[in-house]
């Protein structure tokens, strides 16, 4: 799961940058990758990835 945590942090960094040059396709790809990862709720909660993902809705 340590590799997964590193990947979550990488994805979170890209999403938090909010770089408007990132295409919707790239963002969707990152969200799909997060969806497919096998991480515990505790890990996801500790990284606060939900806050990052919810901010994309705005």
N, C-alpha and C positions, 0 to 999 in steps of 0.2 A: 504493500500500500504506500510505501515511501515514495516510489516512483510516481504513483498516482497523485500524491500530494504535490510533488514538484510540478507535474503537468497541470494540475488545477491552478497552482499559483501562476504558472506561465500564461494560461488561458485568461485567468482573472486580470493579469496585468494588461493584456491586449485589450480586453473588454473595457477596463477602467480608463484606459487612455482616451477612449471616446473619440478616436481618430476618425473623423468623418470621411476620410479617404478609404476606410475599410468598407468594402462592398457588403451588401446584405448577404451575399453568398458566403463570404468569409465568416461573418458573424454567425450565420446559420450553421455553418460547418463546425465552428467552435462549440456552439450550443449542443449540436448533435453529438460531438465528441464527449462533452460533459455527461450527457444523458446516458451514453453507452458505457461510461466508466463504472467500475464496481468499487464504490467508496462507501464507507460507513456514514451514517447520519452524523455521528460525532465529528468526523473529519470535515464534512461539508459545513456543519454549523460553526466549527472553530475557524474555518477560513472565510466565513461570512459570504460565500459565493452567491447565496440567495439575494443578498442586498445588491450585489453587482448586477445580477441578471434582472432583477426587478427594475433597476434604474434604466435599463435598456428600453423599457416600455414607454418611458416618458419622452 
